[in-house]
């Protein structure tokens, strides 16, 4: 089942599970992972990562948005004003 997800999703899931890297992905599936510095994970661990990825990504995105809002509030500027400052 998890082998049917797209390659970019496979990479996203692997990056979530093994944030330090140490692997390469030479195809579209978990079977195409080559381990060179990371401790290999099992197919079952990968499948669980596929199931958990959407919730993990949503939590990461929410935290990033919250952090951004906190910085803007601390600076007393809007997102549009921040864009102007950074352009």
Contact map, one row per residue, 1 for C-alpha under 8 A:
111110000000000000000000000000000000000000000010000000000000000000000000000000000000000
111110000000000000000000000011000000000000000110010000000000000000000000000000000000000
111110000000000000000000000111100000000000000000000000000000000000000000000000000000000
111111000000000000000000000110000000000000000000000000000000000000000000000000000000000
111111101100000000000000000110000000000000000000000000000000000000000000000000000000000
000111111100000000000000000110000000000000000000000000000000000000000000000000000000000
000011111110000000000000001110000000000000000000000000000000000000000000000000000000000
000001111111000000000000000000000000000000000000000000000000000000000000000000000000000
000011111111100000000000000000000000000000000000000000000000000000000000000000000000000
000011111111110000000000000111000000000000000000010000000000000000000000000000000000000
000000111111111000000000100000000000000000000000000000000000000000000000000000000000000
000000011111111100000000000000000000000000000000000000000000000000000000000000000000000
000000001111111110000000000000000000000000000100110010000000000000000000000000000000000
000000000111111111100000000000000000000000000100100000000000000000000000000000000000000
000000000011111111111000000000000000000000000000000000000000000000000000000000000000000
000000000001111111100000000000000000000000000000100010000000000000000000000000000000000
000000000000111111100000000000000000000000000100100000000000000000000000000000000000000
000000000000011111111100000000000000010000000000000000000000000000000000000000000000000
000000000000011111111000000000000000000000000000000000000000000000000000000000000000000
000000000000001001111100000000000000010000000000000000000000000000000000000000000000000
000000000000001001111110000000000000110000000000000000000000000000000000000000000000000
000000000000000001011111000000000011110000000000000000000000000000000000000000000000000
000000000000000000001111100000001111110000000000000000000000000000000000000000000000000
000000000000000000000111110000001111000000000000000000000000000000000000000000000000000
000000000010000000000011111100011100000000000000000000000000000000000000000000000000000
000000000000000000000001111100011100000000000000000000000000000000000000000000000000000
000000100000000000000000111110011000000000000000000000000000000000000000000000000000000
001111100100000000000000111111010000000000000000000000000000000000000000000000000000000
011111100100000000000000001111111000000000000000000000000000000000000000000000000000000
011000000100000000000000000111111000000000100100000000000000000000000000000000000000000
001000000000000000000000000011111000000000000000000000000000000000000000000000000000000
000000000000000000000000111111111100000000000000000000000000000000000000000000000000000
000000000000000000000011111011111110000000000000000000000000000000000000000000000000000
000000000000000000000011110000011111000000000000000000000000000000000000000000000000000
000000000000000000000111000000001111111100000000000000000000000000000000000000000000000
000000000000000000000111000000000111110000000000000000000000000000000000000000000000000
000000000000000000001110000000000011111000000000000000000000000000000000000000000000000
000000000000000001011110000000000011111100000000000000000000000000000000000000000000000
000000000000000000000000000000000010111110000000000000000000000000000000000000000000000
000000000000000000000000000000000010011111000000000000000000000000000000000000000000000
000000000000000000000000000000000000001111101100000000000000000000000000000000000000000
000000000000000000000000000000000000000111111100000000000000000000000000000000000000000
000000000000000000000000000001000000000011111110000000000000000000000000000000000000000
000000000000000000000000000000000000000001111111000000000000000000000000000000000000000
000000000000000000000000000000000000000011111111100000000000000000000000000000000000000
010000000000110010000000000001000000000011111111110000000000000000000000000000000000000
110000000000000000000000000000000000000000111111111000000000000000000000000000000000000
000000000000000000000000000000000000000000011111111100000000000000000000000000000000000
000000000000110110000000000000000000000000001111111110000000000000000000000000000000000
010000000100100000000000000000000000000000000111111111000000000000000000000000000000000
000000000000000000000000000000000000000000000011111111000000000000000000000000000000000
000000000000000000000000000000000000000000000001111111110000000000000000000000000000000
000000000000100100000000000000000000000000000000111111111000000000000000000000000000000
000000000000000000000000000000000000000000000000011111111100000000000000000000000000000
000000000000000000000000000000000000000000000000000111111110000000000000000000000000000
000000000000000000000000000000000000000000000000000111111111000000000000000000000000000
000000000000000000000000000000000000000000000000000011111111100000000000000000000000000
000000000000000000000000000000000000000000000000000001111111110000000000000000000000000
000000000000000000000000000000000000000000000000000000111111111000000000000000000000000
000000000000000000000000000000000000000000000000000000011111111100000000000000000000000
000000000000000000000000000000000000000000000000000000001111111110000000000000000000000
000000000000000000000000000000000000000000000000000000000111111111000000000000000000000
000000000000000000000000000000000000000000000000000000000011111111100000000000000000000
000000000000000000000000000000000000000000000000000000000001111111110000000000000000000
000000000000000000000000000000000000000000000000000000000000111111111000000000000000000
000000000000000000000000000000000000000000000000000000000000011111111100000000000000000
000000000000000000000000000000000000000000000000000000000000001111111110000000000000000
000000000000000000000000000000000000000000000000000000000000000111111111000000000000000
000000000000000000000000000000000000000000000000000000000000000011111111100000000000000
000000000000000000000000000000000000000000000000000000000000000001111111110000000000000
000000000000000000000000000000000000000000000000000000000000000000111111111000000000000
000000000000000000000000000000000000000000000000000000000000000000011111111111100100000
000000000000000000000000000000000000000000000000000000000000000000001111111111000000000
000000000000000000000000000000000000000000000000000000000000000000000111111100000000000
000000000000000000000000000000000000000000000000000000000000000000000011111110000000000
000000000000000000000000000000000000000000000000000000000000000000000001111111000000000
000000000000000000000000000000000000000000000000000000000000000000000001101111101100000
000000000000000000000000000000000000000000000000000000000000000000000001100111111100000
000000000000000000000000000000000000000000000000000000000000000000000001000011111110000
000000000000000000000000000000000000000000000000000000000000000000000000000001111111000
000000000000000000000000000000000000000000000000000000000000000000000000000011111111100
000000000000000000000000000000000000000000000000000000000000000000000001000011111111110
000000000000000000000000000000000000000000000000000000000000000000000000000000111111111
000000000000000000000000000000000000000000000000000000000000000000000000000000011111111
000000000000000000000000000000000000000000000000000000000000000000000000000000001111111
000000000000000000000000000000000000000000000000000000000000000000000000000000000111111
000000000000000000000000000000000000000000000000000000000000000000000000000000000011111
